[in-house]
């Protein structure tokens, strides 16, 4: 399994708000990912990294705000 294949697992789809409530949807997503070009997968990887970085920055800001609020 390549690093791109490892990155593009179903749990990442749920991070993007994709609801995967049935086996058919999971299978469809996996088939789409399996049939994607390398460029499409790299674009998805970049998008996921961007989202991850944004969430990390939000978390850091929120922790800092709560810390400041609790020490006033």
TANORQUI-V988440 format. One record per residue. RES is the residue in one letter. SS is DSSP state (hx for helix, st for strand, lp for the rest). PHI is phi in radians with two decimals (none if undefined). PSI is psi in whole degrees, -180 to 180 (none if undefined). Layout:
RES,SS,PHI,PSI
RES,SS,PHI,PSI
This chain:
X,lp,none,127
X,lp,-1.37,166
X,hx,-1.11,-34
X,hx,-1.19,-42
X,hx,-1.12,-38
X,hx,-1.16,-37
X,hx,-1.17,-36
X,lp,-1.66,52
X,lp,-1.58,165
X,hx,-0.97,-41
X,hx,-0.97,-31
X,hx,-1.15,-34
X,hx,-1.09,-38
X,hx,-1.17,-29
X,hx,-1.12,-28
X,lp,-1.55,6
X,lp,1.51,12
X,lp,-1.46,121
X,lp,-1.46,125
X,lp,-2.07,72
X,lp,-1.50,-11
X,lp,-2.28,157
X,hx,-1.06,-37
X,hx,-1.06,-42
X,hx,-1.15,-41
X,hx,-1.09,-44
X,hx,-1.10,-44
X,hx,-1.04,-44
X,hx,-1.10,-45
X,hx,-1.10,-40
X,hx,-1.13,-44
X,hx,-1.07,-44
X,hx,-1.16,-40
X,hx,-1.12,-30
X,lp,-1.65,3
X,lp,-1.33,152
X,lp,-1.35,164
X,hx,-1.05,-39
X,hx,-1.10,-42
X,hx,-1.13,-41
X,hx,-1.18,-39
X,hx,-1.15,-37
X,hx,-1.12,-43
X,hx,-1.09,-43
X,hx,-1.05,-44
X,hx,-1.11,-43
X,hx,-1.09,-44
X,hx,-1.12,-40
X,hx,-1.11,-41
X,hx,-1.06,-47
X,hx,-1.05,-45
X,hx,-1.06,-45
X,hx,-1.11,-40
X,hx,-1.12,-42
X,hx,-1.14,-41
X,hx,-1.09,-41
X,hx,-1.15,-42
X,hx,-1.07,-45
X,hx,-1.07,-45
X,hx,-1.08,-43
X,hx,-1.08,-45
X,hx,-1.13,-41
X,hx,-1.10,-44
X,hx,-1.10,-44
X,hx,-1.06,-44
X,hx,-1.16,-37
X,hx,-1.11,-47
X,hx,-1.10,-44
X,hx,-1.10,-35
X,hx,-1.38,-12
X,lp,-1.95,23
X,lp,-1.85,none
